[in-house]
Amino acid sequence: MKYRKLGNTTIQVSEIGFGVWTVSTTWWGIKDDLFGIHLLRRAYDSGINFFDTADTYGSGKGETILAQAFEGVPRSKLVISTKFGYDFYHNDPGDRAGQQELPQNWEPAYIEFALEESLKRLKSDYVDFYQLHNPRIDTLRKDEIFATLERLKKSGKVRTYGATLGPAINERQIEEGQFLVTERKVNAVQIIYNMLEQMIGRPLFPLVKENETTFLVRVPHASGLLEERVTSQTTYEKNDHRYHRVSTDERKKKWQEEGLQKVERLKFLTEGKG
């Protein structure tokens, strides 16, 4: 495993991280907690030290499952990233479909409350990387949010902070990413980026390099398209997030069909390469 520095911090993260979303919700088809814990431990044994979760994943489960999986592992061996902003404490998430969003709360008091709750679930005194969860540009312009994060950083409860942009790809994320990198000077921004989906990353890469920021890339496999496990005949169960992305929306169904055509054109990169 290779490791890189997170932004201009001293935090060393494995080049490959583990998205805890996959084992703490049922939206990727994994329902067995013990299997999820097995995957987390296997990742750690393979050299992965970076685990990216969020308080809203499974209404807290995305954090408790990390505490279960790594009980007894020295905290200094792990780099834990979690997120805040979706208020599931006062808004019952119920059985959310796909990427349906909950109401967000960016009040300083709520941010501090959310962090304390996350620390309890993680059984930790600090979070290595604390992210605003899918903020919009008007949120990013609120100085009191970043003053709160600076205060939490000085207290030692947060080592550094940034944001993840989403939930799905949208052109507005280019503006949000630019603002985070050039105005807020955060150490990392998380985006969707892969061989098929480069709209957000491409215009931001020069800014990221210039400002010593790090990109965290999620959905590197394009929701399975780049794994060659998806065909035009593939169907999804209703608890799989791709069901809501493809099976119920003609526009998004076209996204999958076009993606499969692109995969065919990219096969020369891997055929005969082992």
PASE-833506 format. One record per residue: z, x, y of N, C-alpha, C in turn; residue number from 1. Coordinates in nm, 2 decimals. Layout:
N
Z:X:Y:Z:X:Y:Z:X:Y:NUM
...
END
This chain:
274
0.00:0.08:-0.12:0.00:0.00:0.00:0.00:0.09:0.13:1
-0.08:0.05:0.22:-0.08:0.12:0.35:0.00:0.03:0.45:2
0.06:0.10:0.55:0.14:0.03:0.65:0.09:0.07:0.79:3
0.11:-0.03:0.88:0.07:-0.01:1.02:0.19:-0.05:1.11:4
0.18:0.00:1.23:0.28:-0.03:1.33:0.25:-0.17:1.40:5
0.35:-0.25:1.42:0.33:-0.38:1.48:0.33:-0.36:1.63:6
0.21:-0.37:1.69:0.20:-0.35:1.84:0.25:-0.22:1.88:7
0.33:-0.21:1.99:0.38:-0.09:2.03:0.53:-0.07:1.99:8
0.57:-0.14:1.89:0.70:-0.13:1.83:0.71:-0.02:1.73:9
0.83:0.00:1.67:0.85:0.09:1.56:0.85:0.02:1.43:10
0.82:-0.11:1.43:0.82:-0.19:1.31:0.70:-0.16:1.23:11
0.72:-0.11:1.10:0.61:-0.08:1.01:0.59:-0.20:0.91:12
0.46:-0.25:0.91:0.43:-0.37:0.83:0.32:-0.33:0.73:13
0.33:-0.38:0.61:0.23:-0.36:0.51:0.10:-0.42:0.56:14
-0.02:-0.36:0.53:-0.14:-0.41:0.58:-0.17:-0.55:0.52:15
-0.12:-0.57:0.40:-0.13:-0.71:0.34:0.00:-0.77:0.35:16
0.01:-0.89:0.41:0.13:-0.97:0.42:0.13:-1.09:0.32:17
0.24:-1.15:0.31:0.25:-1.27:0.23:0.28:-1.39:0.32:18
0.18:-1.49:0.31:0.20:-1.62:0.39:0.29:-1.71:0.31:19
0.41:-1.73:0.35:0.51:-1.81:0.27:0.47:-1.96:0.27:20
0.38:-2.00:0.36:0.33:-2.14:0.36:0.29:-2.18:0.23:21
0.22:-2.09:0.15:0.16:-2.12:0.02:0.27:-2.17:-0.08:22
0.39:-2.11:-0.07:0.49:-2.14:-0.17:0.60:-2.23:-0.12:23
0.60:-2.28:0.00:0.70:-2.36:0.05:0.66:-2.50:0.09:24
0.53:-2.52:0.09:0.48:-2.66:0.10:0.40:-2.68:-0.03:25
0.35:-2.80:-0.05:0.26:-2.83:-0.17:0.12:-2.83:-0.13:26
0.09:-2.79:0.00:-0.05:-2.80:0.05:-0.15:-2.70:-0.01:27
-0.10:-2.60:-0.09:-0.19:-2.51:-0.16:-0.18:-2.53:-0.31:28
-0.11:-2.64:-0.35:-0.11:-2.67:-0.49:0.00:-2.61:-0.57:29
0.09:-2.53:-0.51:0.20:-2.47:-0.58:0.32:-2.55:-0.56:30
0.38:-2.60:-0.67:0.49:-2.70:-0.66:0.62:-2.64:-0.72:31
0.60:-2.54:-0.80:0.72:-2.48:-0.88:0.79:-2.37:-0.80:32
0.91:-2.40:-0.76:0.99:-2.30:-0.68:1.00:-2.17:-0.75:33
1.03:-2.17:-0.88:1.05:-2.05:-0.95:0.92:-1.96:-0.95:34
0.81:-2.03:-0.96:0.68:-1.96:-0.96:0.66:-1.90:-0.82:35
0.70:-1.97:-0.72:0.69:-1.92:-0.58:0.78:-1.79:-0.56:36
0.90:-1.80:-0.61:0.99:-1.69:-0.60:0.94:-1.57:-0.68:37
0.88:-1.60:-0.80:0.81:-1.49:-0.88:0.70:-1.42:-0.80:38
0.62:-1.50:-0.73:0.51:-1.44:-0.65:0.56:-1.36:-0.54:39
0.67:-1.40:-0.47:0.73:-1.33:-0.36:0.78:-1.19:-0.41:40
0.85:-1.19:-0.52:0.91:-1.07:-0.58:0.80:-0.98:-0.62:41
0.69:-1.03:-0.68:0.58:-0.95:-0.73:0.51:-0.88:-0.61:42
0.50:-0.96:-0.50:0.44:-0.90:-0.38:0.53:-0.78:-0.33:43
0.66:-0.80:-0.33:0.75:-0.70:-0.28:0.74:-0.57:-0.37:44
0.73:-0.60:-0.50:0.72:-0.48:-0.60:0.59:-0.41:-0.58:45
0.49:-0.48:-0.53:0.36:-0.42:-0.51:0.35:-0.34:-0.37:46
0.45:-0.34:-0.30:0.46:-0.27:-0.17:0.45:-0.36:-0.05:47
0.43:-0.49:-0.06:0.43:-0.58:0.05:0.57:-0.59:0.11:48
0.58:-0.56:0.24:0.71:-0.58:0.30:0.71:-0.69:0.41:49
0.59:-0.74:0.44:0.58:-0.83:0.56:0.56:-0.98:0.50:50
0.66:-1.06:0.54:0.66:-1.20:0.49:0.66:-1.29:0.61:51
0.55:-1.37:0.62:0.53:-1.46:0.74:0.56:-1.60:0.70:52
0.66:-1.66:0.77:0.70:-1.80:0.74:0.71:-1.88:0.87:53
0.77:-2.00:0.86:0.80:-2.08:0.98:0.91:-2.17:0.95:54
0.98:-2.21:1.05:1.09:-2.31:1.02:1.04:-2.44:0.97:55
0.92:-2.48:1.02:0.87:-2.61:0.98:0.81:-2.62:0.84:56
0.79:-2.50:0.78:0.73:-2.50:0.64:0.83:-2.56:0.55:57
0.79:-2.68:0.49:0.88:-2.75:0.40:1.01:-2.79:0.47:58
1.01:-2.81:0.60:1.13:-2.84:0.68:1.25:-2.74:0.64:59
1.22:-2.62:0.65:1.32:-2.51:0.63:1.31:-2.44:0.50:60
1.23:-2.49:0.41:1.22:-2.43:0.27:1.15:-2.30:0.28:61
1.06:-2.28:0.38:0.99:-2.16:0.40:1.08:-2.04:0.43:62
1.20:-2.07:0.47:1.30:-1.97:0.50:1.40:-1.95:0.39:63
1.44:-2.06:0.34:1.54:-2.06:0.23:1.48:-1.99:0.10:64
1.35:-2.01:0.08:1.30:-1.95:-0.04:1.29:-1.80:-0.03:65
1.28:-1.75:0.09:1.28:-1.60:0.11:1.42:-1.55:0.08:66
1.53:-1.62:0.13:1.66:-1.58:0.10:1.69:-1.58:-0.04:67
1.64:-1.68:-0.12:1.66:-1.68:-0.26:1.58:-1.57:-0.33:68
1.46:-1.55:-0.29:1.38:-1.45:-0.36:1.43:-1.30:-0.34:69
1.49:-1.28:-0.22:1.53:-1.14:-0.19:1.68:-1.12:-0.18:70
1.75:-1.20:-0.24:1.90:-1.18:-0.25:1.93:-1.05:-0.31:71
2.00:-0.97:-0.24:2.04:-0.84:-0.30:1.94:-0.73:-0.25:72
1.83:-0.76:-0.19:1.74:-0.66:-0.13:1.79:-0.62:0.00:73
1.80:-0.49:0.04:1.85:-0.46:0.17:1.76:-0.52:0.28:74
1.82:-0.58:0.38:1.74:-0.65:0.48:1.64:-0.55:0.55:75
1.68:-0.42:0.56:1.59:-0.33:0.63:1.46:-0.30:0.56:76
1.46:-0.34:0.43:1.34:-0.32:0.35:1.23:-0.43:0.38:77
1.27:-0.54:0.44:1.19:-0.65:0.47:1.15:-0.67:0.62:78
1.03:-0.71:0.64:0.99:-0.75:0.78:0.96:-0.90:0.77:79
1.05:-0.97:0.83:1.04:-1.12:0.83:0.99:-1.18:0.96:80
0.88:-1.25:0.95:0.83:-1.32:1.07:0.85:-1.47:1.05:81
0.90:-1.54:1.14:0.91:-1.68:1.14:0.87:-1.74:1.27:82
0.86:-1.87:1.28:0.80:-1.94:1.39:0.89:-2.06:1.44:83
0.86:-2.10:1.56:0.94:-2.21:1.62:0.85:-2.29:1.71:84
0.89:-2.41:1.74:0.82:-2.50:1.83:0.80:-2.64:1.79:85
0.78:-2.66:1.66:0.77:-2.79:1.60:0.91:-2.85:1.57:86
0.94:-2.96:1.64:1.08:-3.01:1.62:1.09:-3.11:1.51:87
1.12:-3.05:1.39:1.13:-3.14:1.27:1.28:-3.19:1.26:88
1.37:-3.13:1.34:1.51:-3.18:1.33:1.52:-3.32:1.39:89
1.45:-3.35:1.49:1.46:-3.48:1.55:1.34:-3.57:1.53:90
1.24:-3.52:1.45:1.12:-3.60:1.42:1.10:-3.59:1.27:91
1.12:-3.70:1.20:1.11:-3.69:1.05:0.96:-3.66:1.02:92
0.94:-3.54:0.95:0.80:-3.51:0.92:0.74:-3.60:0.81:93
0.83:-3.66:0.72:0.78:-3.74:0.62:0.68:-3.67:0.53:94
0.58:-3.74:0.48:0.48:-3.69:0.39:0.36:-3.66:0.48:95
0.36:-3.55:0.55:0.25:-3.52:0.64:0.12:-3.49:0.57:96
0.01:-3.54:0.62:-0.12:-3.52:0.56:-0.19:-3.40:0.63:97
-0.24:-3.31:0.54:-0.32:-3.19:0.59:-0.25:-3.11:0.70:98
-0.31:-3.10:0.82:-0.25:-3.03:0.93:-0.21:-3.12:1.04:99
-0.16:-3.23:1.01:-0.11:-3.33:1.11:0.01:-3.26:1.18:100
0.01:-3.26:1.31:0.11:-3.19:1.38:0.23:-3.28:1.42:101
0.35:-3.21:1.42:0.47:-3.28:1.47:0.48:-3.26:1.62:102
0.57:-3.33:1.69:0.59:-3.31:1.83:0.66:-3.17:1.85:103
0.62:-3.10:1.96:0.67:-2.97:1.99:0.78:-2.97:2.10:104
0.87:-2.87:2.09:0.98:-2.86:2.19:0.99:-2.72:2.23:105
0.97:-2.69:2.36:0.97:-2.55:2.41:1.09:-2.53:2.51:106
1.18:-2.62:2.51:1.30:-2.60:2.60:1.38:-2.48:2.55:107
1.43:-2.40:2.65:1.51:-2.28:2.61:1.62:-2.31:2.52:108
1.70:-2.42:2.54:1.81:-2.46:2.46:1.76:-2.48:2.31:109
1.65:-2.55:2.30:1.59:-2.58:2.17:1.55:-2.45:2.10:110
1.49:-2.36:2.17:1.45:-2.23:2.11:1.57:-2.16:2.05:111
1.67:-2.15:2.13:1.80:-2.08:2.08:1.86:-2.15:1.96:112
1.86:-2.29:1.97:1.90:-2.37:1.85:1.82:-2.34:1.73:113
1.69:-2.35:1.74:1.60:-2.33:1.63:1.61:-2.19:1.57:114
1.63:-2.09:1.65:1.65:-1.95:1.60:1.78:-1.94:1.52:115
1.89:-2.00:1.57:2.02:-2.00:1.49:2.00:-2.07:1.36:116
1.93:-2.18:1.36:1.91:-2.25:1.23:1.83:-2.17:1.13:117
1.73:-2.10:1.19:1.64:-2.01:1.10:1.72:-1.90:1.04:118
1.81:-1.84:1.13:1.89:-1.72:1.08:1.98:-1.77:0.97:119
2.04:-1.89:0.98:2.12:-1.94:0.87:2.05:-1.95:0.74:120
1.93:-2.01:0.75:1.85:-2.03:0.63:1.80:-1.90:0.57:121
1.77:-1.80:0.65:1.72:-1.67:0.61:1.84:-1.58:0.56:122
1.96:-1.63:0.60:2.08:-1.55:0.57:2.07:-1.41:0.63:123
2.03:-1.40:0.75:2.00:-1.28:0.82:2.06:-1.28:0.96:124
2.09:-1.17:1.02:2.14:-1.16:1.16:2.02:-1.15:1.26:125
1.90:-1.13:1.21:1.79:-1.11:1.30:1.66:-1.15:1.24:126
1.56:-1.18:1.32:1.42:-1.20:1.28:1.34:-1.08:1.34:127
1.26:-1.02:1.26:1.18:-0.91:1.30:1.07:-0.95:1.40:128
1.00:-1.06:1.37:0.89:-1.11:1.46:0.90:-1.26:1.47:129
0.92:-1.31:1.60:0.95:-1.45:1.62:0.83:-1.50:1.70:130
0.76:-1.61:1.64:0.64:-1.65:1.70:0.64:-1.80:1.75:131
0.58:-1.82:1.87:0.56:-1.95:1.91:0.45:-2.01:1.81:132
0.48:-2.13:1.76:0.40:-2.19:1.66:0.29:-2.28:1.72:133
0.17:-2.23:1.73:0.06:-2.31:1.78:0.08:-2.36:1.92:134
0.11:-2.28:2.02:0.13:-2.32:2.16:0.00:-2.34:2.23:135
-0.01:-2.43:2.33:-0.13:-2.45:2.41:-0.11:-2.36:2.54:136
-0.21:-2.35:2.62:-0.21:-2.26:2.73:-0.10:-2.31:2.83:137
-0.08:-2.44:2.85:0.02:-2.48:2.95:0.16:-2.43:2.91:138
0.18:-2.43:2.77:0.31:-2.38:2.72:0.32:-2.23:2.75:139
0.22:-2.15:2.73:0.22:-2.01:2.75:0.24:-1.97:2.90:140
0.22:-2.06:2.99:0.24:-2.03:3.13:0.38:-2.06:3.17:141
0.47:-2.11:3.09:0.61:-2.14:3.12:0.69:-2.01:3.11:142
0.73:-1.96:3.23:0.81:-1.83:3.23:0.94:-1.84:3.16:143
1.00:-1.96:3.16:1.14:-1.98:3.10:1.14:-1.96:2.95:144
1.02:-1.98:2.89:1.01:-1.96:2.74:1.02:-1.81:2.72:145
0.95:-1.73:2.79:0.95:-1.59:2.76:1.07:-1.52:2.82:146
1.14:-1.58:2.92:1.27:-1.52:2.96:1.37:-1.55:2.85:147
1.36:-1.66:2.78:1.45:-1.69:2.67:1.43:-1.59:2.56:148
1.30:-1.56:2.52:1.27:-1.47:2.42:1.31:-1.33:2.45:149
1.30:-1.29:2.58:1.35:-1.16:2.62:1.50:-1.15:2.60:150
1.57:-1.26:2.64:1.72:-1.26:2.62:1.76:-1.25:2.47:151
1.68:-1.32:2.39:1.71:-1.31:2.24:1.68:-1.17:2.19:152
1.58:-1.11:2.24:1.55:-0.97:2.20:1.66:-0.88:2.24:153
1.71:-0.89:2.36:1.82:-0.80:2.41:1.95:-0.83:2.33:154
1.96:-0.95:2.28:2.08:-0.98:2.20:2.08:-0.92:2.06:155
1.96:-0.87:2.02:1.94:-0.82:1.88:1.90:-0.92:1.78:156
1.89:-1.04:1.82:1.86:-1.15:1.72:1.71:-1.16:1.69:157
1.63:-1.10:1.78:1.48:-1.10:1.76:1.44:-0.95:1.80:158
1.36:-0.89:1.71:1.32:-0.76:1.73:1.19:-0.76:1.83:159
1.10:-0.85:1.80:0.99:-0.86:1.89:0.93:-1.00:1.87:160
0.84:-1.04:1.96:0.79:-1.18:1.96:0.64:-1.19:1.99:161
0.58:-1.30:1.96:0.44:-1.32:1.99:0.41:-1.47:1.96:162
0.29:-1.49:1.91:0.25:-1.63:1.89:0.15:-1.64:1.78:163
0.14:-1.75:1.71:0.03:-1.78:1.62:-0.05:-1.90:1.68:164
-0.18:-1.89:1.67:-0.27:-1.98:1.74:-0.33:-2.08:1.63:165
-0.33:-2.20:1.66:-0.39:-2.30:1.56:-0.35:-2.44:1.60:166
-0.35:-2.53:1.50:-0.35:-2.50:1.36:-0.49:-2.46:1.30:167
-0.59:-2.53:1.35:-0.73:-2.50:1.31:-0.80:-2.42:1.42:168
-0.92:-2.37:1.39:-0.99:-2.29:1.49:-1.04:-2.38:1.60:169
-1.02:-2.34:1.72:-1.06:-2.41:1.84:-1.09:-2.31:1.95:170
-1.20:-2.34:2.03:-1.24:-2.24:2.13:-1.13:-2.22:2.23:171
-1.04:-2.31:2.25:-0.93:-2.29:2.35:-0.85:-2.17:2.32:172
-0.84:-2.14:2.19:-0.76:-2.03:2.14:-0.80:-1.89:2.20:173
-0.93:-1.88:2.24:-0.97:-1.76:2.31:-0.90:-1.74:2.44:174
-0.89:-1.85:2.52:-0.81:-1.84:2.64:-0.67:-1.81:2.61:175
-0.61:-1.88:2.52:-0.47:-1.86:2.48:-0.44:-1.72:2.44:176
-0.53:-1.66:2.35:-0.52:-1.53:2.31:-0.53:-1.43:2.42:177
-0.62:-1.45:2.51:-0.64:-1.36:2.63:-0.51:-1.36:2.71:178
-0.45:-1.47:2.73:-0.33:-1.49:2.82:-0.21:-1.42:2.75:179
-0.20:-1.43:2.62:-0.09:-1.37:2.55:-0.10:-1.22:2.55:180
-0.22:-1.17:2.54:-0.24:-1.02:2.53:-0.23:-0.96:2.67:181
-0.30:-1.02:2.77:-0.31:-0.95:2.90:-0.20:-0.99:2.99:182
-0.14:-1.11:2.98:-0.04:-1.15:3.08:0.10:-1.14:3.02:183
0.12:-1.19:2.90:0.25:-1.19:2.83:0.28:-1.06:2.76:184
0.17:-0.98:2.74:0.19:-0.85:2.68:0.27:-0.85:2.54:185
0.24:-0.95:2.46:0.31:-0.96:2.33:0.26:-0.86:2.24:186
0.34:-0.83:2.13:0.31:-0.73:2.04:0.21:-0.77:1.93:187
0.20:-0.90:1.91:0.11:-0.95:1.80:0.07:-1.09:1.83:188
-0.05:-1.12:1.78:-0.10:-1.26:1.79:-0.16:-1.29:1.65:189
-0.13:-1.41:1.60:-0.18:-1.44:1.47:-0.30:-1.54:1.49:190
-0.41:-1.51:1.42:-0.53:-1.60:1.43:-0.59:-1.62:1.29:191
-0.68:-1.72:1.28:-0.77:-1.73:1.17:-0.89:-1.63:1.19:192
-0.91:-1.55:1.09:-1.02:-1.46:1.10:-1.07:-1.41:0.96:193
-1.19:-1.42:0.93:-1.24:-1.38:0.80:-1.40:-1.36:0.81:194
-1.46:-1.33:0.70:-1.60:-1.30:0.70:-1.69:-1.41:0.75:195
-1.63:-1.54:0.74:-1.71:-1.65:0.78:-1.67:-1.71:0.91:196
-1.54:-1.68:0.96:-1.49:-1.74:1.08:-1.44:-1.63:1.17:197
-1.52:-1.60:1.27:-1.49:-1.48:1.36:-1.49:-1.52:1.51:198
-1.50:-1.65:1.53:-1.52:-1.70:1.67:-1.41:-1.66:1.76:199
-1.28:-1.66:1.71:-1.17:-1.63:1.80:-1.15:-1.48:1.81:200
-1.16:-1.41:1.69:-1.13:-1.27:1.69:-1.23:-1.18:1.77:201
-1.35:-1.21:1.75:-1.45:-1.12:1.81:-1.44:-1.09:1.96:202
-1.42:-1.20:2.04:-1.41:-1.17:2.19:-1.27:-1.11:2.22:203
-1.17:-1.12:2.13:-1.04:-1.07:2.17:-1.01:-0.93:2.12:204
-1.09:-0.88:2.02:-1.06:-0.74:1.97:-1.06:-0.63:2.08:205
-1.15:-0.63:2.17:-1.14:-0.52:2.27:-1.01:-0.53:2.35:206
-0.96:-0.65:2.39:-0.84:-0.67:2.46:-0.72:-0.62:2.38:207
-0.72:-0.65:2.25:-0.61:-0.62:2.17:-0.60:-0.47:2.16:208
-0.71:-0.40:2.14:-0.70:-0.25:2.13:-0.65:-0.19:2.27:209
-0.71:-0.24:2.38:-0.67:-0.19:2.51:-0.52:-0.21:2.54:210
-0.46:-0.32:2.49:-0.32:-0.35:2.52:-0.22:-0.32:2.41:211
-0.27:-0.24:2.31:-0.18:-0.20:2.20:-0.11:-0.32:2.13:212
-0.19:-0.43:2.12:-0.14:-0.55:2.05:-0.20:-0.55:1.91:213
-0.13:-0.62:1.82:-0.17:-0.63:1.68:-0.23:-0.77:1.65:214
-0.33:-0.78:1.58:-0.38:-0.91:1.52:-0.32:-0.93:1.39:215
-0.26:-1.04:1.36:-0.22:-1.09:1.23:-0.33:-1.18:1.19:216
-0.39:-1.16:1.07:-0.51:-1.24:1.03:-0.46:-1.33:0.92:217
-0.48:-1.46:0.94:-0.45:-1.55:0.83:-0.58:-1.62:0.78:218
-0.57:-1.68:0.66:-0.69:-1.74:0.60:-0.80:-1.63:0.58:219
-0.77:-1.51:0.53:-0.87:-1.41:0.51:-0.97:-1.45:0.41:220
-0.93:-1.54:0.32:-1.02:-1.58:0.21:-1.10:-1.71:0.24:221
-1.10:-1.75:0.37:-1.17:-1.87:0.42:-1.13:-1.99:0.33:222
-1.00:-2.02:0.31:-0.96:-2.13:0.23:-1.02:-2.14:0.09:223
-1.04:-2.02:0.04:-1.09:-2.01:-0.10:-1.24:-1.98:-0.12:224
-1.31:-2.00:-0.01:-1.46:-1.99:-0.02:-1.50:-1.85:-0.06:225
-1.42:-1.75:-0.01:-1.46:-1.61:-0.04:-1.40:-1.56:-0.17:226
-1.33:-1.64:-0.24:-1.28:-1.61:-0.37:-1.37:-1.65:-0.49:227
-1.48:-1.72:-0.45:-1.58:-1.77:-0.55:-1.52:-1.86:-0.65:228
-1.41:-1.93:-0.60:-1.35:-2.04:-0.69:-1.39:-2.18:-0.64:229
-1.46:-2.18:-0.53:-1.51:-2.31:-0.47:-1.66:-2.33:-0.49:230
-1.70:-2.44:-0.54:-1.84:-2.47:-0.54:-1.87:-2.60:-0.47:231
-1.99:-2.64:-0.46:-2.03:-2.77:-0.39:-1.97:-2.89:-0.47:232
-1.93:-2.87:-0.60:-1.88:-2.98:-0.68:-1.72:-2.98:-0.68:233
-1.66:-2.88:-0.61:-1.52:-2.88:-0.62:-1.45:-2.99:-0.54:234
-1.35:-3.05:-0.61:-1.27:-3.16:-0.55:-1.13:-3.11:-0.54:235
-1.05:-3.18:-0.45:-0.91:-3.13:-0.42:-0.82:-3.25:-0.44:236
-0.70:-3.22:-0.49:-0.60:-3.32:-0.50:-0.54:-3.35:-0.36:237
-0.48:-3.47:-0.34:-0.44:-3.52:-0.21:-0.33:-3.43:-0.15:238
-0.26:-3.35:-0.23:-0.15:-3.27:-0.18:-0.20:-3.13:-0.14:239
-0.33:-3.11:-0.16:-0.40:-2.98:-0.12:-0.45:-3.00:0.02:240
-0.42:-2.90:0.11:-0.46:-2.92:0.25:-0.61:-2.93:0.27:241
-0.69:-2.87:0.17:-0.83:-2.88:0.18:-0.89:-3.02:0.16:242
-0.81:-3.10:0.09:-0.85:-3.24:0.07:-0.87:-3.31:0.21:243
-0.78:-3.28:0.30:-0.78:-3.35:0.43:-0.88:-3.28:0.52:244
-0.91:-3.15:0.48:-1.01:-3.08:0.56:-1.15:-3.11:0.53:245
-1.17:-3.14:0.40:-1.31:-3.15:0.35:-1.34:-3.29:0.30:246
-1.26:-3.35:0.22:-1.29:-3.47:0.15:-1.29:-3.60:0.23:247
-1.22:-3.59:0.35:-1.21:-3.71:0.43:-1.28:-3.70:0.57:248
-1.36:-3.59:0.58:-1.43:-3.57:0.71:-1.57:-3.51:0.69:249
-1.67:-3.58:0.72:-1.81:-3.54:0.70:-1.84:-3.41:0.77:250
-1.79:-3.39:0.89:-1.81:-3.27:0.97:-1.76:-3.15:0.90:251
-1.63:-3.17:0.85:-1.57:-3.06:0.78:-1.63:-3.03:0.64:252
-1.68:-3.14:0.58:-1.75:-3.12:0.45:-1.87:-3.03:0.47:253
-1.94:-3.05:0.58:-2.05:-2.97:0.62:-2.01:-2.82:0.64:254
-1.89:-2.80:0.69:-1.84:-2.67:0.71:-1.83:-2.60:0.57:255
-1.78:-2.67:0.47:-1.77:-2.61:0.34:-1.91:-2.58:0.28:256
-2.00:-2.67:0.30:-2.14:-2.65:0.24:-2.20:-2.53:0.31:257
-2.19:-2.52:0.44:-2.25:-2.41:0.51:-2.18:-2.28:0.47:258
-2.05:-2.29:0.45:-1.97:-2.17:0.41:-2.02:-2.12:0.28:259
-2.05:-2.21:0.18:-2.09:-2.16:0.05:-2.23:-2.10:0.06:260
-2.31:-2.15:0.15:-2.45:-2.08:0.17:-2.43:-1.94:0.23:261
-2.33:-1.93:0.32:-2.31:-1.79:0.37:-2.25:-1.70:0.26:262
-2.17:-1.75:0.18:-2.11:-1.67:0.07:-2.23:-1.61:-0.02:263
-2.33:-1.70:-0.05:-2.44:-1.66:-0.13:-2.51:-1.54:-0.06:264
-2.53:-1.55:0.07:-2.60:-1.44:0.15:-2.51:-1.31:0.15:265
-2.38:-1.32:0.13:-2.30:-1.21:0.14:-2.27:-1.14:0.00:266
-2.33:-1.19:-0.10:-2.30:-1.14:-0.24:-2.34:-1.00:-0.25:267
-2.44:-0.95:-0.17:-2.49:-0.82:-0.19:-2.38:-0.72:-0.16:268
-2.27:-0.76:-0.09:-2.16:-0.67:-0.06:-2.07:-0.64:-0.18:269
-2.07:-0.73:-0.27:-1.98:-0.71:-0.39:-2.05:-0.70:-0.52:270
-2.17:-0.75:-0.53:-2.24:-0.74:-0.66:-2.26:-0.59:-0.71:271
-2.21:-0.57:-0.83:-2.23:-0.43:-0.89:-2.13:-0.33:-0.84:272
-2.03:-0.38:-0.75:-1.94:-0.29:-0.69:-1.80:-0.28:-0.77:273
-1.79:-0.35:-0.87:-1.67:-0.35:-0.95:-1.56:-0.43:-0.89:274
END
